[in-house]
Amino acid sequence: MKFRVTVLGAGFGGLELSTLLSEALGDRLDLTLIDQHDSFYFGFSKLDVMFGHQQADAVKIPYRHINKPGVKFRQEKVTSIDPNTRKVTTDKAEYESDILVVALGANYDIAATPGLTQFGNEYYSFEGAEKLRDILPSFKQGHAVVGVCGAPFKCPPAPSEGALMLHDYLVERGLRDACTISLVIPFGLPIPPSPDSSKALLKAFEERNIRFIPQRKISSVTADKKVLLDDGTELPCDLLLGIPKHVAPPVVLESGLAENGWIPVERANLRTKYPGVYAIGDVTSVGTPKAGVFAEGAAVYAAKSIIADYHGKEEAAAYTGAGSCYIEFGKGTVARVDVDFFSGPKPSGIHQEASADLVADKKLFGSSRKARWFGF
């Protein structure tokens, strides 16, 4: 009998886990990869879409291209999860498995911030980025705010990237002098684990006259073109690029897997408290940022654990919480921060200065995963 695995979510974590198990087990594997969407895209591509650098269709990779031994993809919506029996129900079928992996990511609760839907914009959903692509050309003067509405949130560098890329966008249109840009984030530094990355970003903000407002969140957006921060401060705002509050998907919350909003796991191997059930990526509270590269890293160690169990062996290594994030600095340059969350007494990051060479490195990051997961 084949080894039955059900993987919920085909993001970084689900794709890497499916690939690793296919490589290790081949035709002995019966893995069903389920996602409600028909295609994958890299998170950073939303910025390219928003600022008109790429067309939406050009950055999407259809899941139909997945062709790996022992793996089948199903475009279905998960409607219930029973972690006790590892039974999953979708809008089209039911699945039972030896191993269940939950990699459903984080949803956006846009309605949690009053006024964000009616009077603001967000660029974390693909739809929000597409909408802003059409709105940005009409912004010619006034106050722009890039702001976080809740923590934790995906890709901690992305708010800084949004502010720097907005600066470049306005410069290219000859409008920068007529506009202000403010960046509101709930951290004391742009990239807390890396003082050097934070220092470089703060210098870039100063050079570009971007106002940095740390340790604050946007609590509401008003009809009279203002945003209210969580300390009561009001900011004028003619254009808001918001980062909405993140929450676990409702089906996860209803399953009993989550505690305090997210799924707790054993840090070493990403196991949940339910036998045969793992969780990886943004849906967990493992202690790393909610970013694709960390979901991919977690998938590596979850796969090691699953494969060890299959062969009746002990697990050989524990998840290190290490990953590298690229940071768009504008002006045709990209920086990188290599972060390690679990190896030392506290998280640490090594900064690589922004350069054109790292632009190519980032492109290779994307193309290599496209080849690995989709075969081209």
Backbone hydrogen bonds, N-H to C=O, Kabsch-Sander energy under -0.5 kcal/mol:
donor,donor_aa,acceptor,acceptor_aa,energy
3,F,28,R,-2.8
4,R,2,K,-0.7
5,V,3,F,-0.5
5,V,30,D,-2.0
6,T,99,I,-2.5
7,V,32,T,-2.9
8,L,6,T,-0.5
8,L,101,V,-3.0
9,G,7,V,-0.7
9,G,34,I,-3.4
15,L,11,G,-2.7
16,E,12,F,-2.2
17,L,13,G,-2.5
18,S,14,G,-2.2
19,T,15,L,-2.0
20,L,16,E,-2.6
21,L,17,L,-2.5
22,S,18,S,-2.0
23,E,19,T,-2.4
24,A,20,L,-2.0
25,L,21,L,-2.6
26,G,21,L,-0.5
26,G,22,S,-2.0
28,R,25,L,-2.2
29,L,26,G,-1.7
30,D,3,F,-2.8
31,L,70,G,-3.5
32,T,5,V,-2.6
33,L,31,L,-0.6
33,L,72,K,-2.7
34,I,7,V,-2.8
34,I,32,T,-0.6
35,D,74,R,-1.9
40,F,61,I,-2.8
45,S,42,F,-1.6
46,K,43,G,-1.6
47,L,44,F,-0.8
48,D,44,F,-1.0
49,V,45,S,-2.3
50,M,46,K,-2.7
51,F,47,L,-2.2
52,G,49,V,-1.4
53,H,48,D,-2.5
54,Q,48,D,-1.4
58,A,55,Q,-0.7
59,V,55,Q,-0.8
59,V,56,A,-1.1
60,K,56,A,-0.5
60,K,57,D,-0.6
61,I,40,F,-3.1
63,Y,38,D,-2.4
65,H,62,P,-1.4
66,I,63,Y,-2.1
71,V,68,K,-2.1
72,K,31,L,-2.3
74,R,33,L,-2.7
76,E,35,D,-0.8
76,E,74,R,-1.2
78,V,76,E,-0.5
79,T,89,T,-2.9
80,S,89,T,-1.9
82,D,87,K,-2.7
86,R,82,D,-1.7
87,K,82,D,-1.3
88,V,95,Y,-2.8
89,T,80,S,-2.4
90,T,93,A,-3.2
91,D,77,K,-1.6
95,Y,88,V,-2.9
97,S,86,R,-0.6
98,D,4,R,-1.8
99,I,4,R,-1.8
100,L,276,G,-2.7
101,V,6,T,-2.8
102,V,278,Y,-2.7
103,A,8,L,-2.8
103,A,101,V,-0.7
107,N,247,V,-3.6
109,D,107,N,-0.5
109,D,245,K,-3.1
110,I,108,Y,-1.1
112,A,109,D,-1.2
113,T,110,I,-1.4
116,L,113,T,-2.2
119,F,115,G,-3.2
120,G,115,G,-0.6
120,G,116,L,-1.1
123,Y,242,G,-1.6
129,A,125,S,-2.1
130,E,126,F,-2.3
131,K,127,E,-2.3
132,L,128,G,-2.2
133,R,129,A,-1.7
134,D,130,E,-1.0
134,D,131,K,-0.6
135,I,131,K,-1.2
136,L,132,L,-3.1
138,S,135,I,-1.8
139,F,136,L,-1.9
140,K,138,S,-0.8
142,G,178,A,-2.4
144,A,142,G,-0.5
144,A,180,T,-2.9
145,V,239,L,-2.8
146,V,182,S,-3.1
147,G,145,V,-0.6
147,G,241,L,-1.7
148,V,184,V,-1.9
149,C,243,I,-2.9
155,C,290,K,-2.8
158,A,155,C,-2.3
161,E,157,P,-2.3
162,G,158,A,-2.8
163,A,159,P,-2.0
164,L,160,S,-2.3
165,M,161,E,-2.8
166,L,162,G,-2.0
167,H,163,A,-2.0
168,D,164,L,-2.0
169,Y,165,M,-2.4
170,L,166,L,-2.4
171,V,167,H,-2.4
172,E,168,D,-2.7
173,R,169,Y,-1.1
174,G,171,V,-1.6
175,L,170,L,-2.9
176,R,170,L,-0.8
178,A,175,L,-1.4
179,C,176,R,-1.8
180,T,142,G,-2.2
181,I,209,N,-0.6
182,S,144,A,-2.1
183,L,211,R,-3.2
184,V,146,V,-2.8
185,I,183,L,-0.5
185,I,213,I,-1.8
194,S,191,I,-1.9
198,S,194,S,-2.4
199,K,195,P,-2.6
200,A,196,D,-2.1
201,L,197,S,-2.3
202,L,198,S,-2.8
203,K,199,K,-2.1
204,A,200,A,-2.1
205,F,201,L,-2.7
206,E,202,L,-2.3
207,E,203,K,-2.5
208,R,204,A,-1.6
209,N,206,E,-1.0
210,I,205,F,-2.9
211,R,181,I,-2.6
211,R,209,N,-0.6
213,I,183,L,-3.3
213,I,211,R,-0.6
215,Q,187,F,-2.1
216,R,185,I,-2.3
218,I,148,V,-2.6
219,S,217,K,-0.5
219,S,228,L,-3.2
220,S,228,L,-1.5
221,V,114,P,-2.9
222,T,226,K,-2.9
225,K,222,T,-0.9
226,K,222,T,-0.5
227,V,235,L,-2.3
228,L,220,S,-2.6
229,L,227,V,-0.5
229,L,233,T,-3.2
230,D,217,K,-1.9
232,G,229,L,-1.9
235,L,227,V,-2.5
237,C,225,K,-2.5
238,D,143,H,-2.8
239,L,143,H,-1.9
241,L,145,V,-3.0
241,L,239,L,-0.5
242,G,121,N,-3.1
242,G,240,L,-0.7
243,I,147,G,-2.4
245,K,109,D,-0.6
246,H,152,P,-0.6
247,V,107,N,-2.2
248,A,261,G,-0.5
252,V,249,P,-1.2
253,L,249,P,-1.8
254,E,250,P,-2.6
255,S,251,V,-0.6
255,S,252,V,-0.5
256,G,252,V,-0.6
256,G,253,L,-0.6
257,L,252,V,-0.8
258,A,252,V,-0.8
259,E,262,W,-3.2
262,W,259,E,-1.4
263,I,283,V,-2.6
266,E,271,R,-2.8
269,N,266,E,-0.5
270,L,266,E,-2.7
272,T,277,V,-2.7
277,V,274,Y,-2.0
278,Y,100,L,-2.9
279,A,270,L,-2.1
280,I,102,V,-2.1
283,V,280,I,-0.6
284,T,281,G,-1.9
285,S,263,I,-1.9
290,K,153,F,-0.6
291,A,289,P,-1.5
294,F,291,A,-0.9
295,A,291,A,-1.7
296,E,292,G,-2.6
297,G,293,V,-1.9
298,A,294,F,-2.4
299,A,295,A,-2.0
300,V,296,E,-1.4
301,Y,297,G,-1.2
302,A,298,A,-2.4
303,A,299,A,-2.5
304,K,300,V,-1.9
305,S,301,Y,-1.9
306,I,302,A,-2.5
307,I,303,A,-2.9
308,A,304,K,-2.3
309,D,305,S,-2.3
310,Y,306,I,-2.2
311,H,307,I,-2.0
312,G,308,A,-0.5
312,G,309,D,-1.0
313,K,308,A,-3.2
319,Y,268,A,-2.1
323,G,339,V,-2.4
325,C,337,V,-2.6
327,I,335,A,-2.8
329,F,327,I,-0.6
329,F,333,T,-1.7
330,G,333,T,-0.7
333,T,330,G,-1.3
334,V,355,S,-2.0
335,A,327,I,-2.9
336,R,352,Q,-1.8
337,V,325,C,-2.5
338,D,350,I,-2.6
339,V,323,G,-3.1
339,V,337,V,-0.7
340,D,348,S,-2.7
341,F,321,G,-1.7
342,F,320,T,-1.8
343,S,320,T,-0.5
348,S,340,D,-2.2
349,G,193,P,-1.0
350,I,338,D,-2.5
351,H,349,G,-0.5
352,Q,336,R,-3.1
353,E,351,H,-0.5
355,S,334,V,-2.1
359,V,356,A,-0.7
360,A,356,A,-1.2
361,D,357,D,-1.6
362,K,358,L,-2.3
363,K,359,V,-1.9
364,L,360,A,-2.3
365,F,361,D,-2.1
366,G,362,K,-1.9
367,S,363,K,-2.8
368,S,364,L,-2.7
369,R,365,F,-1.2
370,K,366,G,-2.1
371,A,367,S,-2.2
372,R,368,S,-2.1
373,W,369,R,-2.8
374,F,370,K,-2.0
375,G,371,A,-1.3
376,F,370,K,-0.9
